[in-house]
Amino acid sequence: MDVEEMLDRLGAQIGPPPEGGVVPVPWELGPGVMGFQLPVDYRAFVDRYGSVSISGELHVYAPSGARSVEVGAPLGFEGFLYDTTDPYGYCAWLAQAYRDGDVEECPYPLFPADGGLLKWGNNYNSDHFFWLMRGPDPDRWPVAARFHVRRDWELFEGGFLEFLLAAVTERYPYHGAVVPGGVQEVGDGRSYRPRGDWAKQLWQ
């Protein structure tokens, strides 16, 4: 299944793109800031939907999205990396657990370590979703899910969009943990809300 087909199938579940489009992301600048490009399927999703909350539960980040209201929070690609690299955040705790050899808490290193985890989303159950940056090709990075209540990790051997589609169509075994309560309309025939953006501050 190609990316456009997966996006169309996803749209049948969560609704059409936002009216008026989304904040464009200059993906060509990503490698210069981050040192790598993000996966094609993720970029296509962000180009269509932007940063969103699905069913008010599953939050998908984007380089154009407002990561938080924190004063001085970085913008753009640096802002996208911040949840993974924040020295005082949840990912810093995971990274320390890995360094301490606590593989039950975290079996993988965190970006910027080689083959590390890079966070792309979370939900209100404090579950966290990452790419495992395994190998040089971002389109082959699997999704690693950290389920907080179960204190367990699951590695999904597929990409971002395949994972998201499996979760919203309930084909992923732990779909109820990814989108608690299932996909529900939140308004205007859509099952998502935009998470806000930095349109007036970005890329200037």
Backbone bond lengths (Angstrom), bond angles and torsions (degrees), N, CA, C in turn:
res aa  C-N    CA-C-N  psi(-1)  N-CA   C-N-CA  omega(-1)  CA-C   N-CA-C  phi
1 M - - - 1.457 - - 1.536 109.11 -
2 D 1.338 117.94 129.51 1.454 119.13 -178.06 1.523 110.45 -86.93
3 V 1.338 115.58 173.42 1.460 121.35 -173.25 1.524 111.33 -62.22
4 E 1.328 118.02 -45.38 1.457 120.24 -178.32 1.520 111.66 -62.90
5 E 1.316 116.37 -38.42 1.469 119.69 178.15 1.519 110.45 -65.74
6 M 1.326 117.13 -41.88 1.466 119.79 177.86 1.521 111.05 -64.09
7 L 1.333 117.68 -40.02 1.463 120.38 178.07 1.525 110.99 -63.85
8 D 1.322 117.22 -39.82 1.464 120.13 178.59 1.524 110.20 -65.16
9 R 1.321 117.12 -41.35 1.466 120.01 178.15 1.527 110.78 -66.60
10 L 1.322 116.37 -37.22 1.462 119.72 176.32 1.523 110.50 -64.78
11 G 1.338 116.23 -41.70 1.448 120.08 179.04 1.520 112.87 -60.87
12 A 1.336 116.71 -32.40 1.463 120.15 176.85 1.527 111.39 -65.31
13 Q 1.332 117.05 -22.58 1.460 121.78 -179.48 1.530 112.54 -93.62
14 I 1.321 117.58 -40.57 1.470 119.92 -172.46 1.518 113.67 -110.00
15 G 1.338 117.21 -9.48 1.453 119.57 177.53 1.518 112.58 107.64
16 P 1.330 116.09 171.85 1.473 121.20 -177.53 1.525 111.35 -71.81
17 P 1.329 116.76 166.89 1.467 120.34 177.37 1.529 111.57 -60.47
18 P 1.329 117.33 162.80 1.474 119.88 178.00 1.526 111.78 -58.13
19 E 1.323 116.15 142.28 1.452 119.63 175.67 1.523 108.98 -63.65
20 G 1.301 116.28 135.48 1.453 120.11 -179.11 1.505 114.28 86.97
21 G 1.337 116.50 0.45 1.458 119.86 177.50 1.521 113.19 79.95
22 V 1.307 115.89 -166.73 1.464 122.10 -176.08 1.532 109.03 -128.27
23 V 1.321 115.06 169.89 1.462 120.67 176.99 1.526 108.49 -68.00
24 P 1.333 118.83 121.91 1.464 119.44 -179.45 1.526 111.23 -69.29
25 V 1.316 115.59 142.14 1.462 122.08 178.86 1.531 108.34 -109.20
26 P 1.323 118.60 125.98 1.463 120.05 177.39 1.528 110.55 -79.71
27 W 1.319 115.43 80.84 1.460 120.84 -173.45 1.529 112.50 -57.82
28 E 1.326 116.55 -26.81 1.461 119.35 -178.75 1.532 112.23 -64.06
29 L 1.343 116.81 -19.06 1.465 120.35 178.60 1.529 112.14 -85.27
30 G 1.320 117.29 -15.31 1.461 121.43 -175.43 1.516 114.95 -55.98
31 P 1.336 118.61 -50.92 1.472 118.58 -178.53 1.523 113.71 -59.64
32 G 1.327 117.06 -33.63 1.454 119.10 179.87 1.507 112.79 -68.94
33 V 1.347 117.40 -30.36 1.465 121.96 -179.93 1.526 111.03 -87.73
34 M 1.324 116.31 -45.69 1.467 120.78 -171.84 1.519 113.50 -96.87
35 G 1.338 116.84 -24.23 1.457 120.32 -176.56 1.518 112.90 94.26
36 F 1.327 118.03 3.10 1.466 122.62 -179.25 1.516 108.01 -161.44
37 Q 1.321 116.38 165.52 1.450 122.13 175.11 1.526 108.76 -100.82
38 L 1.312 116.42 149.49 1.459 120.98 176.85 1.530 110.21 -83.28
39 P 1.345 117.57 158.71 1.468 120.58 -174.81 1.532 113.52 -59.07
40 V 1.326 115.36 147.88 1.460 122.06 -178.67 1.519 111.45 -58.20
41 D 1.342 117.97 -44.08 1.469 119.82 -175.74 1.521 111.45 -66.70
42 Y 1.327 116.51 -36.74 1.466 120.24 177.01 1.526 110.56 -66.20
43 R 1.327 116.73 -44.53 1.462 119.90 179.30 1.534 111.08 -61.27
44 A 1.321 116.62 -39.29 1.467 120.34 178.30 1.526 110.61 -65.34
45 F 1.319 117.53 -39.77 1.462 121.04 176.97 1.524 110.35 -61.67
46 V 1.338 117.18 -48.30 1.459 121.02 -178.57 1.526 110.84 -64.48
47 D 1.324 117.45 -37.06 1.468 120.41 177.23 1.527 111.26 -63.32
48 R 1.327 117.35 -28.12 1.462 120.42 -179.02 1.523 112.40 -92.92
49 Y 1.352 117.72 -39.90 1.463 120.64 -171.51 1.532 114.63 -115.75
50 G 1.312 118.02 -22.61 1.454 119.67 -174.15 1.518 111.48 74.95
51 S 1.320 115.83 -155.89 1.464 122.11 177.25 1.524 108.39 -88.41
52 V 1.336 117.49 124.65 1.461 120.35 -172.04 1.524 111.97 -137.11
53 S 1.349 113.53 161.91 1.461 122.34 167.19 1.520 107.04 -114.52
54 I 1.321 116.81 118.60 1.465 121.84 -179.15 1.519 109.35 -89.92
55 S 1.329 115.46 124.00 1.468 122.85 -177.44 1.525 112.27 56.12
56 G 1.317 117.27 24.43 1.456 120.60 -178.46 1.504 113.32 67.28
57 E 1.324 117.33 13.78 1.460 121.33 -173.71 1.529 113.06 -122.96
58 L 1.327 116.86 -53.44 1.459 121.64 -174.10 1.523 109.33 -95.81
59 H 1.316 116.30 118.59 1.454 122.08 -175.30 1.525 109.50 -104.66
60 V 1.316 115.57 120.27 1.462 122.06 179.08 1.524 108.00 -106.73
61 Y 1.323 116.67 120.83 1.461 122.00 -177.79 1.526 110.46 -80.35
62 A 1.322 114.40 159.43 1.465 121.08 173.69 1.521 108.75 -147.90
63 P 1.330 117.62 153.38 1.471 119.16 177.87 1.519 113.84 -61.58
64 S 1.334 117.54 -17.16 1.464 121.20 177.29 1.515 112.28 -95.32
65 G 1.331 118.17 -0.13 1.451 121.43 -174.25 1.506 112.79 -94.74
66 A 1.327 115.76 150.46 1.459 121.42 176.83 1.517 108.63 -76.21
67 R 1.322 117.12 105.39 1.460 121.29 -176.75 1.518 111.18 -61.22
68 S 1.323 116.51 -41.30 1.463 121.06 177.89 1.509 107.98 -162.75
69 V 1.328 115.43 174.99 1.469 120.11 177.05 1.518 110.58 -90.72
70 E 1.304 116.42 6.93 1.453 121.16 -178.52 1.529 111.25 -58.98
71 V 1.335 115.90 128.11 1.457 120.24 179.72 1.532 109.19 -65.14
72 G 1.313 115.11 131.87 1.459 119.21 178.96 1.511 114.68 83.41
73 A 1.338 117.70 4.20 1.467 119.43 177.37 1.517 109.01 -62.31
74 P 1.325 118.44 139.87 1.465 120.29 -178.39 1.519 111.79 -67.20
75 L 1.321 114.89 159.69 1.460 121.65 -177.86 1.520 110.85 -109.65
76 G 1.325 115.12 171.15 1.451 121.33 171.31 1.520 114.02 58.69
77 F 1.329 116.07 -138.13 1.459 120.49 -177.40 1.527 111.42 -66.01
78 E 1.325 117.41 -36.14 1.468 119.64 176.55 1.531 110.42 -63.65
79 G 1.336 115.79 -38.53 1.456 119.49 176.80 1.517 112.25 -64.44
80 F 1.348 116.14 -37.96 1.458 119.96 178.15 1.524 111.13 -62.00
81 L 1.322 116.89 -38.47 1.464 121.30 -179.61 1.528 112.92 -74.71
82 Y 1.319 116.93 -17.09 1.462 120.23 -166.54 1.528 113.51 -61.69
83 D 1.327 118.01 -38.39 1.468 119.06 -179.15 1.525 111.63 -63.22
84 T 1.325 116.34 -28.21 1.464 119.91 177.98 1.522 111.64 -84.12
85 T 1.321 117.31 -34.26 1.470 120.79 -171.02 1.523 114.29 -103.19
86 D 1.332 118.38 -6.69 1.462 121.25 178.76 1.531 109.49 -55.62
87 P 1.327 118.82 119.21 1.474 120.30 -175.01 1.523 114.08 -68.50
88 Y 1.330 117.32 -10.82 1.469 120.29 -178.93 1.525 112.44 -117.21
89 G 1.314 117.77 8.89 1.450 121.22 -175.30 1.522 113.56 -95.99
90 Y 1.331 114.96 -174.81 1.459 122.30 -178.11 1.520 111.34 -60.11
91 C 1.321 116.80 -40.80 1.464 119.52 -177.77 1.526 111.74 -67.09
92 A 1.330 116.59 -31.13 1.467 118.94 175.89 1.524 110.23 -63.80
93 W 1.323 116.17 -36.53 1.475 120.51 177.54 1.535 110.25 -67.01
94 L 1.336 116.40 -41.67 1.460 119.43 176.75 1.529 111.12 -61.87
95 A 1.328 115.99 -43.66 1.459 119.92 -179.63 1.517 111.44 -60.65
96 Q 1.332 116.42 -39.09 1.462 119.84 178.67 1.523 110.73 -67.90
97 A 1.333 117.04 -39.29 1.463 120.13 177.48 1.520 110.32 -60.27
98 Y 1.328 116.68 -41.59 1.468 120.14 178.40 1.529 110.41 -63.78
99 R 1.330 116.40 -45.06 1.470 119.50 179.92 1.522 111.68 -63.23
100 D 1.334 116.19 -30.14 1.465 120.91 179.03 1.526 112.67 -80.80
101 G 1.329 117.09 -2.53 1.454 121.07 179.29 1.514 114.03 82.08
102 D 1.341 118.05 15.12 1.457 121.99 179.90 1.528 108.44 -87.31
103 V 1.319 116.62 81.37 1.466 120.88 -174.60 1.519 112.04 -72.29
104 E 1.323 117.93 -18.27 1.463 119.63 175.75 1.525 109.86 -67.89
105 E 1.321 116.45 -40.98 1.453 120.18 178.03 1.524 111.74 -76.50
106 C 1.322 116.88 -39.40 1.465 119.32 -179.64 1.520 109.82 -155.13
107 P 1.325 117.74 107.96 1.472 120.77 -178.43 1.521 114.05 -86.61
108 Y 1.348 117.81 0.57 1.460 120.89 -174.91 1.528 110.05 -130.12
109 P 1.343 117.04 151.53 1.459 118.94 171.49 1.525 109.92 -71.55
110 L 1.297 116.99 169.92 1.460 123.30 177.82 1.528 109.92 -111.07
111 F 1.324 116.19 145.66 1.455 119.89 171.24 1.527 109.05 -52.21
112 P 1.348 119.21 136.55 1.466 128.08 17.76 1.528 115.89 -94.08
113 A 1.331 118.55 15.55 1.461 119.64 175.87 1.525 109.73 -64.14
114 D 1.314 116.93 148.60 1.459 121.03 176.76 1.524 110.18 -58.29
115 G 1.312 116.23 135.01 1.461 120.44 179.46 1.511 113.15 66.90
116 G 1.339 116.91 24.62 1.456 121.07 -174.83 1.516 113.99 -85.60
117 L 1.321 114.89 175.58 1.453 123.11 177.29 1.521 110.18 -85.77
118 L 1.322 116.00 139.65 1.461 122.41 175.07 1.524 107.31 -128.74
119 K 1.313 116.26 120.54 1.465 120.69 -172.43 1.523 111.85 -80.13
120 W 1.351 115.43 136.36 1.462 119.86 175.70 1.526 113.24 -123.52
121 G 1.327 117.78 -6.33 1.455 118.04 179.82 1.511 113.23 -176.05
122 N 1.325 114.91 174.04 1.466 122.18 175.42 1.525 108.13 -159.14
123 N 1.333 115.60 178.42 1.461 119.09 174.43 1.527 109.91 -136.36
124 Y 1.340 115.28 178.24 1.466 119.58 -175.51 1.521 112.81 -72.39
125 N 1.321 117.94 -9.48 1.466 120.86 174.29 1.524 111.66 -86.13
126 S 1.335 116.79 7.76 1.464 122.98 -177.99 1.521 112.24 65.35
127 D 1.333 116.12 27.70 1.458 120.58 168.95 1.528 107.49 -86.39
128 H 1.334 116.06 145.70 1.453 120.89 -173.76 1.527 109.88 -127.48
129 F 1.330 115.82 142.85 1.453 121.73 -172.55 1.531 110.15 -125.97
130 F 1.329 115.07 132.68 1.456 122.32 -170.80 1.527 110.44 -134.90
131 W 1.320 115.36 161.07 1.449 120.71 156.18 1.517 107.83 -91.15
132 L 1.311 116.84 141.85 1.453 121.44 166.93 1.521 105.44 -95.58
133 M 1.326 116.21 110.03 1.468 121.99 -170.84 1.525 110.16 -77.94
134 R 1.298 114.35 63.59 1.459 123.46 -174.04 1.524 109.50 -89.84
135 G 1.312 117.50 103.81 1.452 121.44 179.84 1.522 111.97 94.47
136 P 1.322 117.13 168.29 1.468 121.81 -173.39 1.522 114.86 -79.96
137 D 1.328 118.42 -14.26 1.464 121.44 -175.67 1.528 109.79 -96.51
138 P 1.345 119.21 108.19 1.467 119.96 -177.68 1.521 113.69 -62.46
139 D 1.325 117.59 -23.87 1.459 119.86 179.99 1.527 112.55 -74.56
140 R 1.314 116.62 -4.33 1.467 121.10 176.94 1.530 112.12 -111.24
141 W 1.332 116.84 7.57 1.461 119.21 178.52 1.524 110.34 -73.01
142 P 1.321 118.61 125.91 1.469 120.15 174.98 1.524 110.92 -77.85
143 V 1.313 115.70 168.94 1.460 122.67 177.33 1.519 109.15 -98.99
144 A 1.327 115.57 130.47 1.469 121.51 175.05 1.524 108.02 -110.60
145 A 1.322 116.56 126.90 1.463 122.28 -179.18 1.518 109.45 -112.34
146 R 1.329 115.49 130.16 1.466 121.73 176.28 1.522 107.11 -107.02
147 F 1.350 117.00 109.89 1.455 122.43 -179.29 1.529 109.25 -94.31
148 H 1.318 114.82 113.47 1.461 121.73 -169.75 1.526 112.77 -64.46
149 V 1.323 117.36 -51.22 1.462 120.38 -174.74 1.522 111.06 -63.64
150 R 1.330 115.86 -41.45 1.466 119.98 -179.97 1.525 112.33 -79.87
151 R 1.325 116.47 -11.48 1.469 121.81 -175.69 1.531 109.96 49.80
152 D 1.338 113.60 51.16 1.454 119.62 -173.80 1.526 109.24 -139.20
153 W 1.327 115.41 156.62 1.455 123.14 176.24 1.519 108.93 -115.32
154 E 1.321 115.90 145.21 1.455 122.03 173.01 1.523 107.92 -130.78
155 L 1.322 116.35 132.05 1.457 121.34 177.39 1.526 108.26 -104.30
156 F 1.321 115.90 119.77 1.459 123.11 -179.86 1.518 107.76 -99.12
157 E 1.313 116.66 114.85 1.468 120.55 -176.14 1.521 110.90 -83.09
158 G 1.305 114.08 62.89 1.457 123.02 176.85 1.505 107.49 -161.37
159 G 1.319 117.69 172.44 1.442 121.80 -175.90 1.512 113.52 -83.85
160 F 1.324 114.42 -178.49 1.463 123.24 -177.95 1.528 111.86 -55.06
161 L 1.316 116.64 -53.18 1.462 120.24 -173.75 1.520 111.27 -69.75
162 E 1.313 117.09 -36.82 1.467 120.49 176.56 1.525 110.23 -62.99
163 F 1.340 116.67 -41.03 1.463 121.58 177.58 1.523 110.65 -63.53
164 L 1.328 116.58 -48.03 1.458 120.70 -178.08 1.522 111.15 -61.66
165 L 1.315 116.64 -43.99 1.463 120.72 179.50 1.520 110.85 -64.68
166 A 1.322 117.61 -41.57 1.467 120.64 178.23 1.528 110.92 -62.87
167 A 1.340 116.79 -36.32 1.470 120.05 -179.41 1.522 111.47 -69.51
168 V 1.334 117.94 -45.86 1.466 119.60 -174.93 1.526 112.14 -76.92
169 T 1.342 117.82 -20.69 1.468 120.51 175.73 1.528 111.60 -95.77
170 E 1.317 116.30 5.00 1.472 123.91 176.56 1.522 112.62 62.90
171 R 1.323 115.99 30.54 1.466 120.07 174.46 1.529 111.75 -95.11
172 Y 1.312 116.76 -13.43 1.453 120.96 175.49 1.524 107.97 -83.38
173 P 1.345 118.47 131.89 1.471 119.56 -174.55 1.530 114.51 -55.40
174 Y 1.329 117.08 -28.39 1.464 120.61 -176.95 1.528 111.23 -111.88
175 H 1.337 115.86 33.59 1.463 120.46 -177.94 1.517 111.82 -58.20
176 G 1.337 116.87 -34.22 1.461 120.28 -179.62 1.508 113.31 -68.13
177 A 1.319 117.13 -20.31 1.458 120.91 174.77 1.521 110.77 -86.09
178 V 1.336 117.41 -35.54 1.465 120.76 -178.80 1.529 110.42 -69.44
179 V 1.343 116.88 -49.21 1.463 122.42 178.11 1.531 107.35 -122.26
180 P 1.342 117.30 82.42 1.466 119.93 -177.55 1.530 111.27 -55.94
181 G 1.329 115.37 130.52 1.454 120.04 -179.32 1.510 114.27 86.53
182 G 1.324 117.35 -5.27 1.458 121.16 179.10 1.519 112.46 79.04
183 V 1.318 115.33 176.43 1.460 121.93 -178.20 1.522 109.13 -74.30
184 Q 1.328 116.64 124.37 1.456 122.51 -178.46 1.522 109.93 -132.92
185 E 1.319 115.92 142.16 1.463 119.87 177.81 1.524 109.95 -66.64
186 V 1.320 116.01 135.28 1.463 120.70 179.05 1.527 111.34 -116.77
187 G 1.324 117.18 3.16 1.462 120.42 175.48 1.512 112.33 140.42
188 D 1.340 115.92 148.88 1.465 123.20 176.61 1.525 112.78 57.67
189 G 1.337 117.05 31.56 1.454 119.99 179.30 1.507 113.90 71.20
190 R 1.330 116.67 15.08 1.458 121.61 -178.81 1.526 110.35 -118.68
191 S 1.317 114.86 151.31 1.466 121.01 178.32 1.518 110.82 -107.05
192 Y 1.322 116.77 27.79 1.461 121.14 178.26 1.518 108.51 -149.97
193 R 1.323 115.04 162.24 1.456 122.33 171.18 1.516 108.77 -129.15
194 P 1.331 117.81 141.55 1.461 119.30 172.93 1.525 110.09 -60.89
195 R 1.333 115.67 144.58 1.463 120.08 -178.21 1.531 112.39 -92.10
196 G 1.324 117.67 7.43 1.454 119.73 -178.10 1.513 110.92 91.99
197 D 1.324 115.48 161.49 1.459 118.33 -178.10 1.524 110.03 -147.74
198 W 1.309 113.04 171.13 1.454 121.77 177.92 1.527 109.87 -106.51
199 A 1.302 117.76 40.22 1.461 121.54 -170.47 1.520 112.76 -56.14
200 K 1.331 117.05 -33.18 1.471 119.12 -176.95 1.519 112.50 -82.35
201 Q 1.345 116.36 -9.06 1.462 119.46 -175.58 1.524 112.90 -115.48
202 L 1.330 116.74 -20.98 1.454 120.57 -172.70 1.517 113.79 -80.17
203 W 1.300 113.47 149.35 1.459 123.00 167.66 1.532 113.31 58.08
204 Q 1.339 116.55 28.88 1.462 119.57 179.77 1.518 109.78 -108.40
